Amino acid sequence: FEHYAHQILKSDNVVIDRSWSSELIYSKCYRNTQSRITFEQESELYRLCLDKNVKLLFCNTSFSNIEKSYLNRQSEEYVSKLEKIKNIYDEYNNKLKNWKAFDYEKQSIFECI
């Protein structure tokens, strides 16, 4: 939690890759464990983002694009089964549905910010 809060607070114009949302999703879909981020901490991180006027973007594309990319580099992937990738994809789409979506196959990042 402290790591993410520090990243939000330390400066303007920060891009955080693999934010706390990943912890919430991977703990459920990949590790099948309790998240290291509590609901209260998640709420606090969102509050910090609002206070700092942080833009939360969800970088996403169609599952077929993700599947193709995954199959091309499967030996290098952290997640070893396509079924788990699909579960993670679905969970991201559910958990981050209120974030601004950015389809990197169709848009420029500048269109979203």
Contacts in CASP RR format, 6 or more apart in sequence:
PFRMAT RR
TARGET T0000
AUTHOR 0000-0000-0000
METHOD contacts of the structure
MODEL  1
FEHYAHQILKSDNVVIDRSWSSELIYSKCYRNTQSRITFEQESELYRLCL
DKNVKLLFCNTSFSNIEKSYLNRQSEEYVSKLEKIKNIYDEYNNKLKNWK
AFDYEKQSIFECI
1 20 0 8 1.000
1 36 0 8 1.000
1 37 0 8 1.000
1 38 0 8 1.000
1 41 0 8 1.000
1 44 0 8 1.000
1 45 0 8 1.000
4 16 0 8 1.000
4 19 0 8 1.000
4 20 0 8 1.000
4 37 0 8 1.000
4 45 0 8 1.000
5 44 0 8 1.000
5 45 0 8 1.000
5 48 0 8 1.000
7 14 0 8 1.000
7 16 0 8 1.000
8 14 0 8 1.000
8 16 0 8 1.000
8 45 0 8 1.000
8 48 0 8 1.000
8 49 0 8 1.000
8 52 0 8 1.000
8 54 0 8 1.000
9 48 0 8 1.000
9 52 0 8 1.000
12 52 0 8 1.000
14 54 0 8 1.000
20 37 0 8 1.000
20 41 0 8 1.000
20 42 0 8 1.000
20 45 0 8 1.000
21 92 0 8 1.000
21 95 0 8 1.000
21 96 0 8 1.000
23 35 0 8 1.000
23 36 0 8 1.000
23 37 0 8 1.000
24 35 0 8 1.000
24 37 0 8 1.000
24 42 0 8 1.000
24 95 0 8 1.000
25 88 0 8 1.000
25 91 0 8 1.000
25 92 0 8 1.000
25 95 0 8 1.000
26 88 0 8 1.000
27 33 0 8 1.000
27 34 0 8 1.000
27 35 0 8 1.000
27 36 0 8 1.000
28 35 0 8 1.000
28 91 0 8 1.000
29 84 0 8 1.000
29 87 0 8 1.000
29 88 0 8 1.000
29 91 0 8 1.000
30 79 0 8 1.000
30 84 0 8 1.000
30 88 0 8 1.000
37 45 0 8 1.000
48 54 0 8 1.000
49 56 0 8 1.000
55 100 0 8 1.000
55 112 0 8 1.000
55 113 0 8 1.000
56 96 0 8 1.000
56 99 0 8 1.000
56 100 0 8 1.000
57 99 0 8 1.000
57 100 0 8 1.000
57 101 0 8 1.000
57 102 0 8 1.000
57 109 0 8 1.000
57 112 0 8 1.000
57 113 0 8 1.000
58 92 0 8 1.000
58 96 0 8 1.000
58 99 0 8 1.000
58 100 0 8 1.000
58 101 0 8 1.000
58 102 0 8 1.000
59 102 0 8 1.000
59 104 0 8 1.000
60 92 0 8 1.000
60 93 0 8 1.000
60 101 0 8 1.000
60 102 0 8 1.000
60 103 0 8 1.000
60 104 0 8 1.000
61 103 0 8 1.000
61 104 0 8 1.000
61 105 0 8 1.000
61 106 0 8 1.000
62 103 0 8 1.000
62 105 0 8 1.000
63 86 0 8 1.000
63 89 0 8 1.000
65 105 0 8 1.000
66 85 0 8 1.000
66 89 0 8 1.000
67 82 0 8 1.000
67 85 0 8 1.000
70 77 0 8 1.000
70 82 0 8 1.000
70 85 0 8 1.000
71 82 0 8 1.000
74 80 0 8 1.000
77 85 0 8 1.000
79 85 0 8 1.000
79 88 0 8 1.000
100 112 0 8 1.000
102 109 0 8 1.000
102 112 0 8 1.000
END
